[in-house]
């Protein structure tokens, strides 16, 4: 297990991606360890954090690894 070196800057504005990396930070899990655990390359994770949106399958897989699931629900209508 590697030493956790702190929170990395999240450039990607996707809410799910931000949640993923905030959760990694909360669990004090280095990206390199998470990459080994999930089988997703470190450069792929770095790309998600900085510029690329992951495929839904991949995002669902990594969130499941952290104990979360993606749920689809209707958007609340602000007028009612």
ABEGO torsion letter per residue (X at the ends): XBBBAEBBBBABABAAAAAAAAAAAAAGBBAAAAAAAAGBBAAAAAAAAAABBBBAAAAAAAAAAAGBBBBBBBBBBAAX
